[in-house]
Amino acid sequence: MLVVAAGAAASDYMAARQKIDLIEGDRLKPGSRIELTAPELTAYAQHEMPAGVRDARVAVIAPGVATGSALVDFGKVRRAQGYQPGWLMSQLLDGERPVSVTARIQSANGTARVDVQQVQISGIQIDGATLDFLIRNVLLPLYPAAAVSRPFELGHRIEKLDVQPRAVGVVIGK
């Protein structure tokens, strides 16, 4: 059974990779729509995650709302990025933790916006003012290019992302 599941995941990853290559290659005609299914998005996430992240999953739980989850060793992630945490930070960051992020995704006119609604780390829910504080004071200083709660260009002539539970549709504009 494990071999079948691995084969399905590889097949889903290849399907997602081919679709993404078509989009990034700017070879699609205006009005084209490419759909990425939940299994394809999960397989792609599992294959593309950095060191320190495993068992990634992606699910669209409602129109425009997606959840991503994974087991994350924050210490390994930082080391893979070339940073060596000190002893105290290593004590706080090392070890795998279940992490889940739920976000609202809006998209139109070649732009998108991702608003993080909730984060869970080891079962502890973070939302509201605490989440806003962590995004401003932890996430953005570490990842200044992260486009959180602000519009960003989609690129590759993508007109919009249609985020639905069945699949995420990528609509190509002019």
Backbone hydrogen bonds, N-H to C=O, Kabsch-Sander energy under -0.5 kcal/mol:
donor,donor_aa,acceptor,acceptor_aa,energy
5,A,1,M,-2.2
6,A,2,L,-2.4
7,G,3,V,-2.3
8,A,4,V,-2.5
9,A,5,A,-2.4
10,A,6,A,-2.3
11,S,7,G,-2.4
12,D,8,A,-2.9
13,Y,9,A,-2.5
14,M,10,A,-2.5
15,A,11,S,-2.3
16,A,12,D,-2.5
17,R,13,Y,-3.1
18,Q,14,M,-2.5
19,K,15,A,-2.1
20,I,16,A,-2.8
21,D,17,R,-2.6
22,L,18,Q,-2.1
23,I,19,K,-2.1
24,E,20,I,-3.2
25,G,21,D,-1.9
26,D,23,I,-1.6
27,R,22,L,-1.5
31,G,172,I,-3.0
32,S,29,K,-2.1
34,I,170,V,-2.3
36,L,34,I,-0.5
36,L,168,V,-2.5
37,T,35,E,-0.6
38,A,166,R,-0.7
41,L,37,T,-2.8
42,T,38,A,-2.6
43,A,39,P,-2.5
44,Y,40,E,-2.5
45,A,41,L,-2.5
46,Q,42,T,-2.7
47,H,43,A,-1.8
48,E,44,Y,-2.2
49,M,45,A,-1.2
53,V,50,P,-1.6
54,R,71,L,-2.4
57,R,69,S,-2.6
59,A,67,T,-2.4
61,I,59,A,-0.7
61,I,65,V,-1.5
62,A,65,V,-1.4
64,G,163,V,-2.4
65,V,62,A,-2.8
66,A,103,A,-2.4
67,T,59,A,-3.4
68,G,101,V,-2.6
69,S,57,R,-2.4
70,A,99,V,-2.3
71,L,54,R,-3.0
72,V,70,A,-0.6
72,V,97,R,-3.0
73,D,52,G,-3.0
74,F,72,V,-0.7
74,F,93,L,-0.6
74,F,95,G,-0.5
75,G,93,L,-1.2
77,V,73,D,-2.2
78,R,74,F,-2.3
79,R,75,G,-2.4
80,A,76,K,-2.6
81,Q,77,V,-1.1
82,G,79,R,-1.8
83,Y,78,R,-2.4
90,S,86,G,-2.6
91,Q,87,W,-2.0
92,L,88,L,-1.5
93,L,89,M,-2.9
94,D,90,S,-2.6
97,R,72,V,-2.1
99,V,70,A,-3.0
100,S,120,Q,-2.4
101,V,68,G,-3.0
102,T,118,Q,-2.8
103,A,66,A,-2.8
104,R,115,D,-2.7
105,I,64,G,-3.3
106,Q,104,R,-0.5
106,Q,113,R,-2.5
108,A,111,T,-2.0
110,G,159,E,-3.1
111,T,108,A,-2.0
112,A,152,F,-2.2
113,R,106,Q,-2.5
115,D,104,R,-2.7
115,D,113,R,-0.5
116,V,114,V,-0.6
117,Q,102,T,-2.8
118,Q,102,T,-1.7
119,V,126,I,-2.4
120,Q,100,S,-2.9
121,I,124,I,-2.1
122,S,98,P,-2.9
124,I,121,I,-2.2
125,Q,123,G,-0.6
126,I,119,V,-3.5
130,T,127,D,-0.9
131,L,127,D,-1.0
132,D,128,G,-2.3
133,F,129,A,-2.4
134,L,130,T,-2.3
135,I,131,L,-2.5
136,R,132,D,-2.5
137,N,133,F,-2.9
138,V,134,L,-2.1
139,L,134,L,-2.1
140,L,135,I,-2.8
142,L,138,V,-1.6
143,Y,139,L,-2.9
146,A,143,Y,-2.1
148,V,146,A,-1.2
149,S,114,V,-3.3
152,F,112,A,-2.3
154,L,110,G,-2.8
155,G,110,G,-0.5
158,I,155,G,-2.3
159,E,171,V,-3.2
160,K,171,V,-1.3
162,D,160,K,-0.5
162,D,169,G,-3.3
163,V,161,L,-0.9
164,Q,162,D,-0.8
164,Q,167,A,-1.5
168,V,36,L,-2.8
169,G,162,D,-2.7
169,G,167,A,-0.7
170,V,34,I,-3.2
171,V,160,K,-2.6
171,V,169,G,-0.6
172,I,32,S,-2.9
172,I,170,V,-0.5
173,G,157,R,-3.7
